[in-house]
Amino acid sequence: MPADRNAALAIAREHFGYEKLRPGQREAIASVLAGRDTLVVMPTGGGKSAIYQIPAVALDGPTVVVSPLIALQKDQAETLSSQDAGGAAVVNSATPAAIRREAFENFEGGQLEFLFLTPEQLAKSEIIEMVRASQPSLFVVDEAHCISEWGHDFRPDYLRLGEAIETLGHPLTVALTATAGLEVRREIIERLRLRDPKVIVQGFDRPNIRLSVEVFENAADRLDALIKKVDWADKPGIVYAATRKHSEEIAAALAERNISAFSYHGGMTAKQRSPIQEEFMADKYDVIVATSAFGMGVDKANVRFVYHYGAPHSVDSYYQEIGRAGRDGEPAEAILFYSSKDLAIHKFFAGGSRISEEKVRRFAEAIESGADVAHLREITGLSKAKITRLLTRIEKKDSTVESVIDDEERAHAAELKRIEQMRDYAILTTCRREYILRYFGEEWAHAECGNCDNCERHGVAVHAA
């Protein structure tokens, strides 16, 4: 770190109880203290919160933290409020008006250092005006990969954050995510309008997780192999399934073998999902069988395996999900039970996500005729997410209908490329760990890891790091 190194370390110890900072943290904090917009890609558990908390205390002016996870916001705010960090408050759709008003008054008056907001709040002009009156010196976007419209964690309101940052006078901006390959990083930088950002990618090598792929063409054989593997494996563990139906079928099949397993998916209500997650976190049962709806913000140290019944749509998604295994540093296992049909399904859905040239032109005509947002869905037949996407594209400087159509084509091509990269991982014959680390742009000293199925097949010894 530069001249601020000693001050930053003192803040880390005195305000947050950190005895030392990790290499990725040190570099990122130094970047922020040097006044640079910073994008940090670091796996969960790598200490991303410290990257904005320490500079927030060091810099004059309050800090806005944007995150889609209300429960995690509350936990972070409560922790910060118990520390000598300047106080924190959370404002979201469930916050009563009186408490919201008090939070903004305290934030503007300097009684609060941290204000946690959901991206939906910053889509409201009155909220933007109250935040602008507070003159924040630091703007933090957590789970920044949610701005990628082709990712499974996409949040339409994240597309508005770049505009919000500019409206606030572009305070120093920090974007944090646990998963973002090169294409997603480019999206984050472009959409948040980061200025000459320092990009830090670190901590992706998880040598304690054994990586392997088992290939099947027969659905019954694949399901049977998965059930047997879960039966034999050390527990607790997570099984990811592509569909709600599969998650329910697999959980039922495991229960028939007297394995305590529960299904978890987006078709369930929050009231149904919450106790399942809480019981799993408390080691009350062994296996959770989930769609991608499960996992963001989940940090359970002793997960011994993450198995995938079918390939996710991208390496970004796959790595984020297998990264929930072995966070205690003990041996863990990640197996992809793969069929070539998996990615054909993703290509089908990618085609459905694409907005045709005809619909783009119809949308533009509706905007020109004065249609408001409330009527755009009725006029065009597009979903809320697609309407938000097109509005963001059209509102870009020097935008034309043709440029919006080109943007759609490029985004679709990028999604197809990510699907092919996932396929490449599945059929790989060389080191799987090397492939993943190179995908994320992290340098690695070895050509082979010794802890994946391909290295074991070649007789390569395990590397410790």
N, C-alpha and C positions, 0 to 999 in steps of 0.2 A: 504494500500500500504506500501512497505518497506521504507527504508531511502530516496528513491527518491520521496516520496509522495509530499513533499512541492515543490520540483522543478517541478514536473509534473503539479501540480495545478497552479503554477506560469506561466508555459508555456501555459496551457489551457486558462488562463485569458488574458495574455499579447499578445499572438499571435493569438488566435482564438476566444476570446470573451466569453468563457464559464465561467459562474459564479460558477458552481459546476459540478462534474462528477457523473454519475449514478453508482449504485453498480456494474453492469456488466462491465461497462467501466473501473472502478477503478481496478478491479481484472485483466482484460485483459492487461491494460497498465502496471500494476505492473509485470505481467508475461513477457512481452516483454522487459521491462527495466532490468529484471533479467537475460536476455539473453536466454530465452526459446522460441523455436518454439511454436506458439499458434494458436489454432483453435477456432474461436468464432462463435457460432450459436445464432443469435439474430435477431428478426423480424425487417423488414424495419421500420425506424423511431426510432430505438433504439439507434442510435448514433454510428454506427460501424466505420464511417470515423475517428472519434477522436481516435480510438484505434491504428491506425497507424500514424496519423498525429502528435500527441503529442510526441511519442517516436522518430519519424523521426527528429524532431527539437532537441530533447535531445541527440541523438546519433551522433557520427562523421560519415561522409560518406553519400552519396546520397541514395535515395529511389526509387525503381522501383515498380509501381503499375500496375497490369495486370487486365483488365476487358474487357468483350465482348461488352460493351455498349459505343459506340463512343460518343453519345450525352451526356451521363452522365459524361464521362471522360472530355469533354470540359467544362461542368458546374463546375466540381470539380477543374479543372485546373484554370479556370477563378477566382473562389472564392479564391483559394490559392494564386494566383498572386496578388490579392487585399489585402491580409493579410501579416503580417510580418512573413512569413513562409519559405522564402528562394527561392521562385519562382517555377514555374511548366511549363511543356510543354507536348504536346500530339503528339504522332507519330503513324499513322495508314496508311492503304493502300491509303488513299486519300491525305496524306500529300505530298506537292511538295518536290522534291529532295533537293532544296536549304534550305528550312525550316527544313527538316529532318537533314541535315548535320549540320546546325547551332545549332539545339537542342542537338545533341550528343556532339558537341564541347563544348557547355556551360555546359552540364551535366558532361562531363569528367573534365572540367576546374574548376568545383566547383561553377559555377554561378547559377546552378539550384539544388534544393533539390529534386524535384519530377519529375519523368518521367513516363507518362502514356502510356502504350502499350496495344495493343490487343494481345491475345495469338498467332494469326497467325504471328505476327511480330517476335516472339521469336522462330518460326519454321525455321527462316532464319539464316544461319550460320554467315553471315556478321553482322546482328543485334546483335547476341549473342556476337560476338567478340567486338563490340563497347561498349556494356553494360559491358562486363567483364573488359575492359580497364578503366572503370569508378569506378570499385571496390565498388559496392553498399554494404551498411551495412545492408539494410533492403529490403526484397522482399515480396510484398503484393499480394495475389491472392484474388481478389474480386469475388463474385458470384461463390465461390469455388465448389458448388454443380454441376456446369457445367462439372466437371470432371467425374461425375457418368454417365457411358455410357448407363444406363438403365433409365435415367431420361428424361423428355420431354424438358429440357433445355440443353441437352448434346451438347458439342462443341468438335469435334474430336481433335482440336489443343490443348485443355487443357491437353490431355494425354501426351503431350511433355513437360509439365512444370516441372515435376520431374527431367527429364534429364537436362533441362535448369538450374534449381537450382543447380544441382551438378556441371555442367560446370562452373558456376559462383563461385564455391568454397563454396557452401551452406551458403550464407548469412543468417542471422536471418530471419525466414520466418513466415509470418502471413497469415492465411487463414480465410476469412470472408464469411459467407452465412446467408441468412434469413431462410433457411429451410434445415434441414438434420437430419433424424432419425439416429439411431445407425448404421445401415448398410451403409448408405451414408457417415457417419463420418469416418467409417473404410476405405471406399474407398478413401476418401480425404487424410487421413493420409498415407495410403499405396502408393498412386499414386504420391503424392507430396514429398514422402520420408521424412516426418517430423520426427525429432529426439526428442524422449521423449517429445511429445508436451503436453502443458497444454490445456485441453479442457474445454471450458466455454460455458454452455448452459443456457440461461437466457432470461426472458421477454416474454415467450410464453403465459402467461395467459392474455387473453383479455376479462375481465369480462363483458364489455359493448356489446359484440357481442352475441346475442342469437343464439344458435345452434339447428337445428332440421332437421329431415329427413321425407320425405313423400314418401311412397312406392306405385308403380303402376306396373301393368302388361299390361295394355292397353295403347298403345302409344297415342291415341287420348285423353284419359282422362288425361294423364300426361301433354300433351301440353296445354290442356284447363285449367288445374289447375295452370300451370306456368303463362299463359297469365293473368288470373284473379288476381293472386297474385301480379304480376308486376303492374297491373292497380291500385290496391288498395294501394300499398306500397308508403311510403315516398321516395322521389327521391332527387338526382340522384342515379343510381345503375348500377351494372354490372351483366349480365347473361353470364355464361360460357356454351358453347355447345361443344360437342365432335367433331363435323364435320363442315366443311364449309357450307354444305347444310343446316344443322340445324340452324346455325347462321343466314343465309339469310332468312330462313322460319320464324324463330321467330321474327326477326326484321320486316319483312313484316306484320306479324300478329299483332304486337304491333302498327305499323303505322296505321293499319286499325281501331284501337281504338283511334286514334288521340294522340298517345304517340310518342314523338320525339325520335326515336330509329334508330341506325345505326349498320350494320354488320361490323365486323372487323376480318379478317383471313389471313393466310399466302399465300393464293392464290391471294391476292391483291398486287399491286406494292407498293413500299415505297411511291411513289407520291400519291397514292390513300389513303394509311393508315394514313399518317402524318396529313393531315387536320382533319380527323375524330378524332384522338386522341387529337389534339390541341383544337378542338371545345368542346369535352367532358370535358377536363381539365378546360376550361374556362366557364363551366356551360351553354354552348349554347344549349345543348340538354340533355335529361333526362337519357337515357339508352344506353349503348353500349353492343351489343350482340357479344361475341367474342369466338374464340378458344383460346387455351393456348398461341397463338402467341402474345396476348395482356397482358401486365402487368409488365414485368421485367423493373425496373427503374421508374415505374409510382408511384407517391406519391400524391394522391388527398385526402385531409383531410375529405371531407364531404360526402363520399360514404355511403349511408344509408343501402344498401343491396348488397350482392353477392349471387346470386342463381346459382345453377348448374343443367343444364338439362342433367343429366347423370353423373355417378361417374368418377372422374379422375382415373389414374392407381395407385396412391399411396396416402397415408396420407400426405406425404411431399408436393406433388403438391397441394392437396386440402387445406392444411393449408396455404400455400403461397398465394393461390388465395383468400381465404376468409379473409386473413389478410389485404386485401386492403379495407375492410369496417371499418368504425368507427374510423379512425385514429385521429379524433378530440376529441375522448373520449366520444362522445355522443352515445346514444343507436343505435345499428345497428343489422342487421339480416343476418344469413347465413343459407340457406335452400338447402338441396340436394334433388332433385326430382329424385328418384332412381328406377331403374328396375333391376331385377336379370340378365337381358341380357347385361347390361352395361359391366360387368367385363368379360363376355365371349368374347366380342370384344377385350378387352385388352389382354386376354390370347392368342387370335389368332395372334395379332400383336407381342406379345412377342415371339411366336413361329417363326414368320417371321424374327425377329431380331437375332435369334440364328444362329450361324454359325456351320454347320454340321461338323462331324469328317472328312468326305470325302473332304470338301472344305478346312478345315484346312491343311490336308495332301497335297492337290493340291497346296495350297499357299506356304507351306514350300518347296515343290519341285521346284516351280517357283523361290523362293528366292535362293535356292542352285544352280540353273542353271544360275544364274546371271541376272535374269530379274530385270529391274529397276522399280521404283514406277510407272512411266508413263505407263508401259506395264502390271502391275499387274492386273489392272481392266479388261483389255481385255482378259487376260489369265484365270482369275478366275471367272469373272462375278460378283465380289463383289463391293459394293458401296465404295465411298471414306472413309466414316466413318468406315466401317468394315475393310478396308485395314489398316487404321490408328490404329485401335484397335488391329489387329493381329500383326502389326509391333511392337507395344508397348509391347505386350506379348512376342513375340519372342526375342526381344532385352533385356529382363530381364536377369539378371545374372543367370547362370545355367539352362536356359530355354531349354526344349525339346518339341518335337511335342506333346508328351503325356501330359506334364504339361500345354501346351496351350489348349489342348482339355479339360483337367480338369478345367482350369480357365473358359472356356466357359460354362461348365456344372454348375459350382458353381454360375456364374453370372446369368444364366437362372433361377436357383432355387431361387436365391435371388429376382429376379423380380417377380416370381410367388408368393413368400411369401408376397411381398409388395402389390400385387393385392388382396390377401386374407385378409391382414390387413385392406385394404380399405373396403372390403366386411364386415368384422367384425364391423367396425364403422357404416356402413349403417344399419345393423340389430341389433345393440346394444340395450339393454333394460335398461342399467344402465347409469350413468352420462357420457355424451359425452365429456365434458370438461376434466374430469379426464382421460378418454381414450387418448385424444390428448396429454395432458401434460405428461402422463407416456410414451407415444410413443416417445416423444422427450427427455425423461430422466430428466424432470424437476419435482422436488418435489413440492407437493401441500398439504396444511394442511387439506383440506376438502375431504370427501368421495363423496360429491355431491355439485353441484354449484348453483342450484336453477334457472339457466337461460338457460336451454336446455329443449327440449320437454319431455324427460324422467323424469327429476327432477320435472317439472311442473305436470306431470302425477302422480307423487308420493307425490305431495303436499309439496315439499321442498322449504324453503324460500331462497331468493337470497343472496349469499355471496358477499360482497363488493370487496373482493380480494381473 
